[in-house]
Amino acid sequence: MIEYIVMAQNIFFDRVISKIYAKNKATIILADSRYGGPHIFQEIIKRDELCIWIKLVPEDKNDPTAQGNTLSDAVTRSLGSQLFGHAMPYNYGLSILKANIRLFEPLTIILSNADYGPELAKDLLSLQSEGTRVIIAFEETPKDFLIPDNLNIIKEKYLELNFDEALAIAGEHISEIEIANILQISEAKFELFMIELNKIIGLPSPLRPGPDAFETPPDANITIPSKALLQVAIRRKQWLEALELAVEHDPEKLCEFIDDAAQAYIDRGLYNRLWNLLGRLPERLKNQERVLLWQLVSANRLGKRKEIQARVQNFLDHNQAHDLRASYANNLAFEEGLAETKKAYNMAKTFRTIQHYAVHLLPVDPEQSLEKYRELDELAKIKGNDKERMLGIAGIALCLLVLGRLKESIQWFNEAVNLFNKTGSSDWQFRAYLYGNISYLRILLGDILGLDQFLLSEERALRESFPTLLLTYRSTLGEFYLATGHADKALSLFEANLNLLEEKTPSKSRDFPTSLVINMVQALIQLKEFEKAKQFAQRQYLLSRESKLDLHDNTTICLAYGMVLAVLEPKAALEPLNEAFEGAETANNELYKAWVCIHLAKTQLELNNQEAARHALEQGSVGLKDLATEGFRLFSGLDDDYREVYNLWKTPKIISPLRIKFLADTKITLNGEEVGIRKRWKEILCIIALNPEGISREKLLLEIYGDEPKQTTLKASISKMRKFIPISRPPYKIDIDYYADFIQFQKYLNLGDIRKALELYPGPLLESSQAPGIIEHREVLEEALRQAVLNSADIDSLINLCEKLPDDLELWENCLAQLPKEDPRYALLSAKFKKLQASWEI
């Protein structure tokens, strides 16, 4: 009977869905859900290849972060893996979805209960295209949403169930008179009609479909006791629902699970909702330690510290409350906060007391902070809590970064990312923190393959959604450009950050983050705008004399001013640079010490004191040890002004006079001057370069022309080439030292340095060449790279190679097989693989 009714419903569904599908237009539905919207959406999901159903709830209203969480859940549910996570405004996720939407088409996006998110509805409409269908459903005609022209509008009248449809659904079970009566009683609303029909024929009341679960329709008159619902929510670890139910119906119960529930709200960025819910508790519960703790945590995130400060202080005056005390230390002046966290730590060594003590130690004693973070990691291991381990490991990584142990630091940050993926964490703010630090470390270590594309995509996604993180990622992208010699691009990003600060806050120049000040100075120095850099740095330096900055900020401002003076007025540079050195040494910040020492060395060289310059570099040796050329360029602006400093630090490399670039693009330079030669000569030069011991005329003929010997042509070509490039008589070889990217690429492969090889490989060797020897070597190089990457177990290298060889099915299969499904990249790569399979008709 049920199967027949379900099949008969298709007549109603077909009529409505055909209107939705009729034209390539977005659809707006203006109707109460009782007219059958959720049931129609469920039918669309059955019929469409891929459908993302987003359902808002009252708590999502006026909360872009809550809407972002709902969007994240909907996309994850549809794709089977996470594309983006929680704790970010919906604009962030929408930007990522929009940038990659072609991979998921044909696609249907449904937003129901759009009344709680009219701005989200408006932004979703912009995704409508030939391959993406957008359906927006309002319960009522919206008051604050202007319905655009040229949309497909479906109102309640169109959704009314007609007699023929009702007859098709119920005609086998009841009379036409009964059908007519039910149709009238239900006001032709599909859901009400089905509830009344099921009553008559003895079936359970039908459930209302939702994107992730079915629910009881409000008209079904089925009531489940709230305390029973609370027990179910706790058993299922549905902490958001559990906390709300407890606050409303059983406040005393909340204390049994408040830590788990409140942490779930924090992880999802729902600080305001947590603050409001805890604020509704009875007064006797508001003053309990765990409630106060989570009120304090949410208040700190919302900038509402003053609203709870007196209550917390009063509680701490009469109670030890170690966890609350440790958390409250963030509200105090630094020295007092450090003393309080130490006191809390000595009371009890819990996750929270160790973590806050380690955080406060970092600016003054990173070695001891590292010790505490290791203690935190051990505690988390004993408890078997991977999430706490992830936070402890991230702390270890940060300490190692400050201590200048860059290679160790990035290993620990990568381990934190692995745990993030393993635990299925969706706290995207924490993910952004991890990847921001990893990106900075990759610049310092010279591991920059594909980094600019990652930073650009994150910067684009954050523009309209998260100004604080946008500042960080723009700065890191700017630092990438400084490290790779594109100071003009870097300056434009740093200036955009200055403009953003001026727009978003009533900042004065003294309020600019010191990291942004030094970024601006770095870019201006690289662009040789020294006077402008001096004016900017000097202003900040003089302002810092008037105000009391903390140790780190003062060190940064002194360094910024000193690095300009090192170029313009070396003697004057010593005072701010020595002050910066003292600050870095006091804080035991080896990375900053290395940075300062580069500029101290430059200053001493300008003052003709090479021994003092050498001594300065020795003082910064711990932080300099792991620094790659790109890291040195970032810190110094590696140009002619700093060449001597660089050569003091590293043994000067012999630069080959002849440089050949034949991978993807082609470029030949001799003694710095570009040499333009015709295509055939490039092929000849390539084969000769591949044979450093020399190649006979006969073999060269075969490599270039195959079975069609053209000896005269070859001799003439080489004779003319000698006017540009010194080539010996047979056996032919290049008569000067030379560098060739395709040879260096092969050396990296032989050494097992896969990432360096990939970085050097933008594309095939002389791609358009049909010379037999070139074709053979091109294929050998590509296959050698494929096999090296496939055997390396380096998933990042495998993903990068997939992007370079987008039609290689085997690579994509291996990539998806190795990548954990929890990895945020899985959804995109899976979509690309499916597109590739479709193109191969697999």
Secondary structure, 3 states (H helix, E strand, C coil): CHHHHHHHHHHHHHHHHHHHHCCCCCEEEECCHHHCHHHHHHHHHHHCCCEEEEECCHHHCCCHHHHHHHHHHHHHHHHCCCCCCECCCHHHHHHHHHHCHHHCCCEEEEEECHHHCHHHHHHHHCCCCCCEEEEEEECCCCCCCCCCCCCEEEEHHHHCCCHHHHHHHHCCCCCHHHHHHHHHHCCCCHHHHHHHHHHHHCCCCCCECCCCCCECCHHHCCCCCHHHHHHHHHHCCCHHHHHHHHHHHCHHHHCCCHHHHHHHHHHCCCHHHHHHHHHCCCHHHHCCHHHHHHHHHHHHHHCCHHHHHHHHHHHHHHCCCHHHHHHHHHHCCHHHHHHHHHHHHHHCCCHHHHHHHHHHHCCCCHHHHHHHHHHHHHHHHHHCCHHHHHHHHHHHHHHHHHCCCHHHHHHHHHHHHHHHHHCCCCEHHHHHHHHHHHHHHHHHHCCCCCHHHHHHHHHHHHCCCCHHHHHHHHHHHHHHHHHCCCHHHHHHHHHHHHHHHHHHCCCCHHHCCHHHHHHHHHHHHHCCCHHHHHHHHHHHHHHHHHCCCCHHHHHHHHHHHHHHHHHHCHHHHHHHHHHHHHHHHHCCCHHHHHHHHHHHHHHHHHCCCHHHHHHHHHHCHHHHCCCCHHHHHHHHCCCHHHHHHHHHHCCCCCCCCEEEECECCCEEEECCEECCCCHHHHHHHHHHHCCCCCECHHHHHHHHHCCCCCHHHHHHHHHHHCCCCCECCCCECECCCEEEHHHHHHHHHHHCCHHHHHHHCCCCECCCCCCHHHHHHHHHHHHHHHHHHHHHCCHHHHHHHHHHCCCCHHHHHHHHHHCCCCCCCHHHHHHHHHHHHHHCCC
